[in-house]
Amino acid sequence: MLNPLHLRTLIVVLRTGSFAEAARRLGYTGSAVSQQMAALERSVKMALFERDAHGIRATPAAGFLAEKAQDVLTAFGAFEDEVRAMSEGHAGRVRLGSFPTASQKLLPLALSAFVQAHENVKIELDEGEPDKLVPLLLDRDLDLALVYHYDLVPHPWPRALKSAALLSEELMLLLPRGHRVEGQEISLAGLDDESWVSTGERTPGARSLRRACAAAGFEPEIHFRSDDYDVIRGFVRSGLGIAVIPALAHVPSDDISTARITDLHVRRHVLALYPPTAVNPAVEGAVAAFRTAAAAAAQQTPGVAPG
């Protein structure tokens, strides 16, 4: 009989590419992971890995088994959740994932209402970018996650997850006070000689900026990078460059001005992801609370629209 624990370990091994890294992620020893994989090979009567002195290489059988196992583990996780819900009487916890901007602007609005309606439910928060949160959802380590994507950087969310659109944001141009285009409208091509401040090189925000500028006929000259929007605002405030940030990340300031880029129609979209088989009744309540919070944020924040 196949052991669900061994199947879960197999998925992590294929995701990380090594027994040692999988062991680190799972909190096991490398020997324990190796023994689990050997036991799984005996169960399925197929070789799942080619082993040599330099490491391991997954066989096609391992890939097939991991792909099929994800559905099995999702169903098994739903069963575990159902048992937990029965034993706890619909109390317990919601394991929530969020990215920093949503944590600042959406969580206070949503959770204040949610906690009042679900006083026996504990919220556990884990922050990170979508690439971190989605695997946690698939592994059933999170019940719900707030994620985002940009129009110019599509993100194919796993079919095993259900999504709920919350809001979309315009991208705002930040300028140091007294900049030549302060208070004006300008095309993106009109900013081709500017110095830019951006998020990390491989982030969706930075990739979106590069693609938008490429469509306008130039490569942005990026001098400073940070994944902290407070730091980005500080760079702009100091005259070190201009920046484009999502509307939710904008904090009005006397020493930073904004301008409208007439031909930049890119938006960032925020949504909630959660397993469709979740039986924790609090998850649906949390999604409803985030929908209400998103609608309120759209009314309070320029450049933000619901859905």
C-alpha positions, -999 to +999 in steps of 0.1 A: +000+000+000+013+034-009+022+057+020+009+093+017+039+105+036+062+089+010+042+105-018+045+139-002+082+135+002+085+124-034+069+157-046+093+178-025+123+158-038+113+164-074+106+201-066+140+206-050+161+182-071+179+165-042+173+143-011+194+167+010+174+198+001+141+180+005+152+168+039+160+204+049+126+216+037+107+188+054+127+187+087+140+152+081+175+138+078+189+130+043+190+093+053+152+094+062+143+108+028+165+082+011+148+054+031+113+068+023+121+069-014+136+033-013+104+021+004+082+039-022+102+022-050+096-012-034+058-004-032+055+006-068+080-020-080+097+007-102+129+027-101+121+063-093+156+077-093+190+070-110+217+074-083+253+081-088+282+098-070+271+133-082+234+131-070+201+118-082+181+120-114+143+113-114+130+087-138+098+093-159+080+070-135+088+094-106+074+123-126+042+104-134+038+092-099+043+127-084+018+143-109-009+117-100+000+119-063-009+156-061-046+149-066-044+120-042-028+141-015-052+170-021-081+145-015-063+131+015-057+166+029-095+174+024-103+142+044-079+153+072-095+187+072-130+172+074-120+151+104-104+181+120-135+202+115-157+175+130-135+172+161-132+210+166-168+219+159-160+243+131-135+261+153-097+260+150-076+281+127-072+296+093-036+294+079-033+326+058-006+336+034-002+372+022+023+395+005+035+427+023+014+453+005-018+433+010-008+427+047-006+465+052-037+476+033-062+447+032-055+425+062-065+451+089-098+458+072-106+421+065-095+405+097-111+430+120-145+420+106-136+383+103-124+380+139-157+395+152-177+370+132-154+340+140-142+346+175-132+310+180-110+309+149-073+316+152-055+333+123-020+322+115-002+345+090+028+336+067+041+364+045+058+359+011+057+363-026+033+341-047+061+317-057+065+309-020+028+309-010+014+287-038+035+256-030+024+259+006-012+259-005-006+228-026+011+211+003-019+220+025+003+241+048-019+271+041-057+273+038-058+306+019-033+329+002-034+364-012-014+366-044-009+390-073+001+391-110+008+419-135-009+421-169+025+419-187+036+390-165+009+363-166+009+337-139-008+303-146-022+294-112-025+256-105-058+240-115-059+224-081-067+258-066-098+280-067-094+318-072-114+348-062-105+382-078-103+409-052-091+441-068-069+456-096-044+485-092-031+511-116+007+516-116+017+551-103+047+571-113+066+584-083+088+615-087+110+636-064+094+669-056+103+695-083+108+670-111+104+683-146+071+664-152+056+669-118+018+674-121+018+666-158+008+638-181+036+621-201+041+591-223+063+563-211+087+570-241+091+605-227+109+590-197+135+571-216+164+592-203+155+589-166+172+569-139+148+544-124+143+527-090+128+492-092+121+460-072+145+431-075+155+421-110+135+389-112+104+401-095+071+405-114+072+442-109+106+446-124+098+423-153+066+443-160+085+476-160+111+462-185+084+449-208+064+481-207+095+501-215+105+478-243+071+483-259+078+520-256+112+516-274+138+517-246+155+498-218+151+515-184+183+525-167+178+510-132+203+523-106+187+512-074+166+482-064+147+471-033+117+449-026+106+472+002+084+500-011+093+522+018+129+520+006+119+527-030+100+558-018+131+569+001+153+566-030+128+586-050+125+612-022+163+616-023+163+623-061+180+590-069+155+581-096+118+577-105+097+546-099+065+529-109+046+512-080+011+497-076-015+520-062-018+501-029+019+507-022+016+545-026+017+566+005+011+603-002+040+625+010+049+662+008+083+654-007+072+629-033+049+638-063+032+617-089+024+620-126+002+601-150+018+580-177-008+583-205+001+551-224+007+528-194-023+506-191-008+478-171-024+468-138-016+446-109-043+421-100-048+408-064-067+376-058-073+350-031-063+313-038-075+283-018-081+246-024-116+240-038-120+209-016-115+229+017-141+219+042-130+245+068-160+267+069-139+296+081-121+298+047-152+309+028-159+334+055-123+348+052-127+351+014-159+370+019-142+393+044-114+400+019-140+408-009-156+434+015-122+448+024-111+450-013-143+470-021-136+494+008-100+498-003-112+506-038-134+534-025-106+548-003-076+545-026-071+562-059-062+539-087-077+508-071-108+490-086-127+461-071-126+427-088 
